[in-house]
């Protein structure tokens, strides 16, 4: 029997998501237990670095989708984009999102004690950004299986969503308007 979809490593997307969440939870627990409050500036530095890497992936991935949608399925360019998208997501996007979350939660707990409306608003925006990340992850799978139904114009619009959220997140963190 012929298989029509490419084989993915380590099982189904749901299984990989559960494993990723378990690893993230374990790393977060270890960070909360092992990292002392005096490490605030180090954790803050790691958080900022991871956020920059995460945003690089979040801004570049939909741009790759634009070009991939224009290339069409089955072309040599399409196969190249599949590799680029997978490596960007798995090599930079996913790890940097996890580190951003772990360091951010450590900061929210140890520095701000989860106090302040600005922090709550920021967390909501980061949850939205994580949702977009999940949407992009599912889109990488659809492109890998030659099942994309979205136009390049659609991806051009979605390319802006992470940047808009980032603007509001930065304002909340720097200005703390409420």
C-alpha positions as CSV (number, residue, x, y, z in Angstrom):
1,X,0.0,0.0,0.0
2,X,1.4,3.4,-1.0
3,X,1.7,6.2,1.5
4,X,0.6,9.6,0.2
5,X,1.8,11.8,3.0
6,X,5.4,12.2,4.0
7,X,6.5,10.4,7.2
8,X,7.1,12.7,10.1
9,X,9.6,12.0,12.9
10,X,8.5,11.0,16.4
11,X,4.8,10.3,15.7
12,X,1.7,12.4,15.3
13,X,1.5,16.2,15.8
14,X,-0.6,15.7,18.9
15,X,2.0,13.3,20.4
16,X,4.8,15.7,19.6
17,X,2.8,18.6,21.2
18,X,2.2,16.6,24.4
19,X,5.9,15.7,24.6
20,X,6.9,19.3,24.0
21,X,4.5,20.5,26.7
22,X,5.9,17.9,29.1
23,X,9.5,18.9,28.4
24,X,8.5,22.6,28.8
25,X,6.8,21.9,32.1
26,X,9.9,20.0,33.4
27,X,12.3,22.8,32.3
28,X,10.0,25.3,34.0
29,X,9.9,23.4,37.2
30,X,13.6,23.0,37.2
31,X,14.1,26.7,36.5
32,X,11.8,27.7,39.3
33,X,13.6,25.3,41.8
34,X,17.2,25.8,40.7
35,X,17.5,29.4,39.6
36,X,17.8,31.8,42.5
37,X,16.0,35.2,42.5
38,X,19.4,36.9,42.4
39,X,19.8,35.6,38.8
40,X,17.1,38.2,37.7
41,X,19.3,40.0,35.2
42,X,20.5,36.7,33.7
43,X,17.0,35.4,33.3
44,X,15.8,38.7,31.8
45,X,18.7,38.6,29.3
46,X,17.8,35.0,28.3
47,X,14.1,36.0,28.0
48,X,15.0,38.9,25.7
49,X,17.4,36.8,23.6
50,X,14.8,34.0,23.2
51,X,12.1,36.5,22.3
52,X,14.2,38.0,19.5
53,X,14.9,34.5,18.1
54,X,11.2,33.6,18.4
55,X,10.1,36.7,16.7
56,X,12.6,36.2,13.9
57,X,11.0,32.8,13.2
58,X,7.5,34.2,13.6
59,X,8.2,37.0,11.0
60,X,10.2,34.9,8.6
61,X,8.0,31.8,8.5
62,X,4.9,33.4,6.9
63,X,7.3,35.1,4.4
64,X,8.4,31.6,3.4
65,X,4.8,30.7,3.1
66,X,4.2,33.5,0.7
67,X,7.0,32.2,-1.6
68,X,5.9,28.6,-1.1
69,X,2.3,29.4,-2.0
70,X,3.5,31.1,-5.2
71,X,5.8,28.1,-6.1
72,X,3.0,25.6,-6.1
73,X,3.1,22.0,-5.0
74,X,5.5,19.5,-6.4
75,X,8.0,22.0,-7.8
76,X,11.7,21.9,-6.8
77,X,11.2,25.3,-5.1
78,X,8.3,23.8,-3.1
79,X,10.6,21.0,-1.8
80,X,13.2,23.6,-0.8
81,X,10.7,25.7,1.1
82,X,9.5,22.6,2.9
83,X,13.0,22.0,4.3
84,X,13.5,25.7,5.2
85,X,10.1,25.9,7.0
86,X,10.6,22.7,9.0
87,X,14.2,23.7,10.0
88,X,13.1,27.2,11.0
89,X,10.2,26.0,13.0
90,X,11.9,23.1,14.8
91,X,15.4,24.6,15.0
92,X,14.6,28.2,16.1
93,X,10.9,28.8,16.5
94,X,9.8,26.0,18.9
95,X,12.9,26.1,21.1
96,X,12.9,29.9,21.4
97,X,9.2,30.0,22.2
98,X,9.8,27.5,25.0
99,X,12.7,29.4,26.5
100,X,10.7,32.7,26.2
101,X,7.8,31.2,28.1
102,X,9.9,29.6,30.8
103,X,12.0,32.7,31.4
104,X,9.0,34.9,31.2
105,X,7.0,32.9,33.7
106,X,10.0,32.8,36.0
107,X,10.2,36.6,35.8
108,X,6.5,37.0,36.3
109,X,6.6,34.8,39.4
110,X,9.9,35.8,41.0
111,X,10.0,39.5,40.1
112,X,6.4,40.7,39.6
113,X,4.6,38.1,41.7
114,X,2.0,38.0,38.8
115,X,0.9,41.5,39.9
116,X,-0.1,44.4,37.6
117,X,-2.7,44.7,34.9
118,X,0.1,45.4,32.3
119,X,1.6,41.9,33.1
120,X,-1.8,40.2,32.7
121,X,-2.4,42.0,29.4
122,X,1.1,41.0,28.3
123,X,0.4,37.4,29.1
124,X,-2.8,37.5,27.1
125,X,-0.9,38.9,24.1
126,X,1.8,36.2,24.5
127,X,-0.9,33.5,24.6
128,X,-2.3,35.0,21.3
129,X,1.2,35.0,19.8
130,X,1.6,31.4,20.9
131,X,-1.7,30.6,19.1
132,X,-0.3,32.1,16.0
133,X,2.8,30.0,16.4
134,X,0.5,26.9,16.6
135,X,-1.3,28.1,13.5
136,X,2.0,28.4,11.7
137,X,3.1,25.0,12.9
138,X,0.0,23.4,11.5
139,X,0.6,25.3,8.3
140,X,4.1,23.9,8.0
141,X,2.6,20.4,8.2
142,X,0.0,21.4,5.5
143,X,2.7,22.7,3.2
144,X,4.8,19.6,3.8
145,X,1.9,17.4,2.7
146,X,1.1,19.7,-0.3
147,X,-2.3,20.6,1.3
148,X,-2.0,24.4,1.5
149,X,-5.2,26.1,0.4
150,X,-4.1,29.6,1.3
151,X,-3.0,32.3,-1.2
152,X,0.2,34.2,-1.0
153,X,-1.9,37.3,-0.3
154,X,-3.3,35.6,2.8
155,X,0.2,34.9,4.1
156,X,1.3,38.5,3.4
157,X,-1.5,39.6,5.8
158,X,-0.6,37.0,8.4
159,X,3.0,38.1,8.2
160,X,2.0,41.3,10.0
161,X,0.2,39.7,13.0
162,X,3.2,38.8,15.1
163,X,4.7,42.3,14.6
164,X,1.5,44.0,15.7
165,X,1.4,41.9,18.8
166,X,5.1,42.6,19.5
167,X,4.5,46.3,19.4
168,X,1.8,46.1,22.1
169,X,3.9,43.7,24.2
170,X,6.8,46.0,24.1
171,X,4.7,49.0,25.1
172,X,3.2,47.1,28.0
173,X,6.6,46.0,29.3
174,X,8.3,49.4,28.9
175,X,5.6,51.9,29.6
176,X,3.4,49.8,32.0
177,X,0.4,51.9,31.2
178,X,-1.8,50.3,33.8
